[in-house]
Amino acid sequence: MKSGITEEELKKQLEKNILIEMITEKEIFNKVNIDPGEVKKTYAREKKSFKGPSGQMSFEEARPAIEEKLMPAAVKKREDEWVEELKKAARIEIISDQSANAARGTK
C-alpha cells in the first residue's frame, strides 16, 4: 500500500517527531515540579479513597498515586511557563504583503 510520501519525506517527518519528543522531554517533563504541599493536602482531603490490600494506605504508600493524579496539572503549568519564556525571548516581525514584496523588489 502506498501512502503518497517518499522515503525521504517520511525520514524527515520521523526526525522532526523525534526532535519534538526530545525537546518536550527536556523542557517540559524534566522540569515538572509537583508541589509536596499539594500532595500532602490531597492526601489529607482524600485519605479515605486511598485503600490497598491491607486497608488504609499511609501517605508514603499513596504518594505515587497522588503525584500521578496531580501530574497533568503540573505539566500544563510547566507548558504555560515555557511558552511565556519563549515569548519573552522571541523577536517577532510582522511583514505585510506590500512590505514583503518591496523587500523582494517586486510589486
C-alpha positions as CSV (number, residue, x, y, z in Angstrom):
1,M,0.0,0.0,0.0
2,K,1.3,3.4,-1.0
3,S,1.0,6.4,1.3
4,G,1.8,9.0,-1.2
5,I,5.0,10.2,0.6
6,T,8.6,9.5,-0.4
7,E,11.1,7.7,1.8
8,E,12.9,11.0,2.3
9,E,9.8,12.8,3.4
10,L,9.0,10.0,5.8
11,K,12.5,10.2,7.2
12,K,12.2,14.0,7.7
13,Q,8.9,13.6,9.4
14,L,10.3,11.0,11.8
15,E,13.3,13.1,12.6
16,K,11.0,16.1,13.3
17,N,8.8,14.0,15.6
18,I,11.8,12.6,17.5
19,L,13.2,16.1,17.9
20,I,9.8,17.4,19.2
21,E,9.7,14.5,21.7
22,M,13.3,15.2,22.9
23,I,12.5,18.9,23.4
24,T,9.3,18.2,25.2
25,E,11.1,15.7,27.5
26,K,13.9,18.3,28.2
27,E,11.8,21.4,28.5
28,I,8.5,20.1,30.0
29,F,8.7,16.7,31.7
30,N,12.2,17.1,33.1
31,K,11.2,20.4,34.6
32,V,7.8,19.5,36.0
33,N,7.6,20.1,39.8
34,I,4.8,18.7,41.8
35,D,4.4,20.7,45.0
36,P,4.9,18.4,48.0
37,G,2.5,20.6,50.0
38,E,-0.2,19.9,47.4
39,V,0.5,16.2,47.6
40,K,0.0,16.3,51.4
41,K,-3.2,18.4,51.1
42,T,-4.6,16.0,48.5
43,Y,-3.9,13.0,50.8
44,A,-5.5,14.8,53.8
45,R,-8.5,15.7,51.7
46,E,-9.0,12.3,50.0
47,K,-7.4,10.0,52.6
48,K,-10.3,7.6,52.7
49,S,-10.1,6.9,49.0
50,F,-6.6,5.5,49.2
51,K,-7.1,1.9,50.0
52,G,-4.7,-1.0,49.5
53,P,-4.8,-4.8,50.1
54,S,-4.1,-4.2,53.8
55,G,-6.6,-1.4,54.1
56,Q,-6.0,2.3,54.5
57,M,-2.8,3.4,52.7
58,S,-0.2,5.5,54.5
59,F,0.8,8.8,53.0
60,E,4.0,7.2,51.6
61,E,2.1,4.3,50.1
62,A,-0.4,6.8,48.5
63,R,2.2,9.3,47.3
64,P,2.9,7.8,43.9
65,A,-0.8,7.7,43.0
66,I,-1.4,11.2,44.2
67,E,1.6,12.5,42.2
68,E,0.3,10.7,39.1
69,K,-3.1,12.4,39.7
70,L,-1.5,15.8,40.0
71,M,0.8,15.3,37.1
72,P,-1.5,16.6,34.3
73,A,-2.0,20.0,36.0
74,A,1.8,20.2,36.7
75,V,2.6,19.5,33.1
76,K,0.1,22.1,31.9
77,K,1.6,24.7,34.3
78,R,5.2,23.9,33.0
79,E,4.0,24.2,29.4
80,D,2.5,27.6,30.1
81,E,5.7,28.7,31.8
82,W,7.8,27.5,28.9
83,V,5.5,29.3,26.4
84,E,6.0,32.5,28.3
85,E,9.8,32.0,28.3
86,L,9.7,31.6,24.6
87,K,7.5,34.7,24.1
88,K,9.9,36.8,26.2
89,A,12.9,35.6,24.1
90,A,11.2,35.8,20.7
91,R,11.7,38.5,18.2
92,I,8.6,38.7,16.0
93,E,8.4,40.8,12.9
94,I,5.1,41.2,11.1
95,I,5.5,41.9,7.4
96,S,2.5,42.8,5.2
97,D,2.3,41.6,1.7
98,Q,3.3,45.0,0.4
99,S,6.3,45.2,2.7
100,A,7.4,41.7,1.7
101,N,7.1,42.5,-2.0
102,A,9.0,45.7,-1.5
103,A,11.8,43.8,0.3
104,R,12.0,41.4,-2.6
105,G,11.9,44.2,-5.2
106,T,8.5,43.1,-6.7
107,K,5.1,44.8,-6.8
